[in-house]
Amino acid sequence: MAHTSPFAKPSAWGTAAMIESLQPQATCTVCLDEGYALVTVSCLHRLCVDCARRVVATLKDHPLSCPVCRQLVRGFHAPNDLAGLAKALDS
């Protein structure tokens, strides 16, 4: 019986499958555009940069709230880098 190490390098198919499984996370929850230029708000909803800018501009005189769940936004987090993830998994 072959024993596979948990530290084995993932195959190209495994990397592609992993990235494919992350795709729903790479979709803006406002405009539903898929892309890599996404920011995550404190409630963990993901917005594309354009939608995040619109939210900030629209609510400039009010407390920022998530356009999806209306939770108070305490900050924006760095965008996901799926291409960088794929590169790291392949190396």
C-alpha positions in Angstrom: 0.0 0.0 0.0 1.5 3.3 -1.1 1.8 5.9 1.6 1.6 9.6 0.6 3.4 12.1 2.7 1.3 15.0 3.9 4.2 17.3 2.8 4.2 16.1 -0.8 4.1 18.8 -3.4 0.6 19.1 -4.9 0.2 18.2 -8.5 -0.7 20.7 -11.2 -4.2 19.3 -11.1 -4.4 19.6 -7.4 -3.4 23.3 -7.6 -5.9 24.0 -10.3 -8.6 22.2 -8.2 -7.7 24.2 -5.1 -7.9 27.5 -7.0 -11.2 26.5 -8.6 -12.6 25.8 -5.1 -11.6 29.3 -4.1 -13.3 31.0 -7.0 -16.6 31.7 -5.1 -14.4 33.7 -2.7 -13.0 35.7 -5.6 -16.4 37.2 -6.5 -17.6 40.7 -5.4 -20.7 40.3 -3.2 -22.1 43.5 -4.6 -21.7 43.5 -8.4 -20.9 39.7 -8.7 -17.9 40.5 -10.8 -15.1 37.8 -10.6 -11.6 39.1 -10.2 -8.5 39.3 -8.2 -8.7 43.0 -7.1 -10.9 42.3 -4.1 -10.9 43.7 -0.6 -12.4 42.0 2.4 -14.4 44.0 4.9 -14.4 43.3 8.6 -17.6 41.2 8.3 -15.7 39.0 5.7 -17.7 40.0 2.7 -15.6 40.6 -0.4 -15.9 43.7 -2.6 -14.1 44.6 -5.8 -12.1 47.8 -5.5 -14.7 49.8 -7.6 -17.6 48.8 -5.3 -15.5 49.5 -2.2 -14.8 53.0 -3.5 -18.5 53.6 -4.2 -19.4 52.5 -0.7 -16.9 54.9 0.8 -18.0 57.8 -1.5 -21.7 57.2 -0.9 -21.4 56.9 2.9 -18.7 59.6 3.4 -20.9 61.5 5.9 -22.2 58.4 7.7 -20.6 55.4 9.5 -19.4 52.9 6.9 -21.6 49.8 6.8 -21.3 46.7 4.6 -23.6 46.9 1.6 -24.5 43.2 2.0 -25.2 42.7 5.7 -25.2 46.4 7.0 -22.6 45.5 9.7 -20.4 48.4 10.7 -17.2 48.2 8.7 -14.1 48.5 10.9 -11.7 48.2 8.0 -10.7 46.8 4.7 -8.2 43.9 4.4 -5.7 43.2 1.7 -7.0 41.6 -1.5 -6.8 37.9 -2.1 -4.0 36.9 -4.4 -5.0 33.6 -6.0 -2.3 33.8 -8.6 0.3 34.2 -5.9 -1.2 31.2 -4.0 -1.0 29.1 -7.1 2.6 30.1 -7.7 3.5 29.3 -4.0 1.8 25.9 -4.3 3.6 25.0 -7.5 7.1 25.9 -6.1 
